[in-house]
Amino acid sequence: MKKVLYAGCVLWLAATWSTDVNAQSGAGKAPKKTIHLFNGQDLDGWYTFIRDRGKNQDPKGVFSIQDGVLRISGEEWGCITTDEVYADYRLVMEFKWGEKTYGSRADRARDNGILFHSVGEDGGYSGTWMHSIECNIIEGGTGDFIVVGDGSDRFSITSPIASERHGTTPVYQAGGELVEVNRGRINWYGRDPNWKDTLGFRGPQDVEHPVGQWNKLECVVKGDSIDIYVNDILVNQAIRVRPSEGRIQVQSEGAEMFVRRLDLVPLAAGR
């Protein structure tokens, strides 16, 4: 009887472990044709999560559709999150900034972001986001990587960096020394070393268009690598990205932003 019970426990543990692994790895869907994550009509395929409110509780309409465009008001901190888990794709977003800003960021650089490979609990990071890898969308810093992790090596990226940093922050440089980070950021190559967190900031090398003009952000997610293009210019790269699949989140973080395109394109059809 003891042997039977022991064998049963082993099988149960193995099955449980296998289920957990499958829930965390290998579940990502790679698009075989273009997936319009934003359909221009509603938030089908997404759910909202607002800090201090929770899932699908958005009474102020932080995320709304206006004339076929997704408006992110920025009034409350939160995100929309895909229902599906994705891997191996080219994400194309067309966005522009609005005029409104709110709260602690009312006079700060307009700030949002796309979070890739989002895993774990909603609000697991700062009560707002899932743990993930972020492509920052911020005035003067669109294309920066940020590790939205738990400080462990479960969330990390490796990038080639320049010999000179912005203070202690690494800066992307093709062919540079490879550095792994599991917290903090890696700035895009042209970020102004004298960047200031002020509304309307623009640096001399910025490739993002001014407020009110449409931009194209393209993120090529292939295996455990991510390449980021802003208006068709390669601005940042990461390899050995962990995790390498997960949900996608789009943030609301104090600034009004409009999105008219948000597609996942098969890698074979892209770069």
C-alpha positions, 0 to 999 in steps of 0.5 A: 500500500505504501508503495502504491501511495508513493507511486501515486504521489510521484505521478501527481507531482509530475503531472502538477509540475508539467501543468505548471511548466506548460502554463509558463512555457511553450504556450505562446502563440506565433501568428501565422497571419496578421493579427489585428490586436486593435480592431478599431471598434472595441477592446475584443481580445483585451482586458483592462486592469486599473490600479486600486480598481482591478480587472475590467473596472474602468469607470473613468474610461481610461481606455476608450475607442473614438472614431476608430482610434484607441484613446488612452487618457492617462488619467489613471495608472493601468493597462490593457492586457491581451487574453492570449499569450504570444511568442515570435512576432513583429508588433507594429504600433502607430501612436501619437501623443495627446495634450492631456497629462495627469497627477504626479506626471502632469508636468513630466515627460509624456510616458507610457509603454508596451510590456512584452512577455508579461507573466504572473499576476495582474498588478504583480509589479507596483500594484499595476503591471504584470512582471514583464519586459518593457519597451518604453514610450516616453518623450526623449526615451522611446525605445528604451528597455526596462526590466519590469521584473522581480529582481531575479534572473527570471526577468532579464535582458542582455544588450550590447552597450557603449563604453560611456553610460548615462550616469549608471545606466547602460546605453545601447550600441551595436557591437558593444560589450554585452551586459546583462541586466535584471533590473533597471533599463538600457537606453536607446542609442540616441537618448540625450545624456542630459535628458530631463523629465520635463513635459515636451522634452526633445533631444537632438537625436530624437527620431520620435516625431513631435507631439500630435504627429503619428509615429511607428513603433516596430518591435521584432520579437524572435525567440529570446531576442527583441529588436526595436525600431522607431520610425524605421530606425533601429534604436535598441536590441536585446538578446537572451531575453527572459521570459521569451513569451507571455501576454502583451500589455499597453500602459496608461501612465499619466499621459494621453495617447492615441493608437490607430494601429496595433498589429502582430505580423508573422516574422516571415512577412517582416524584418 
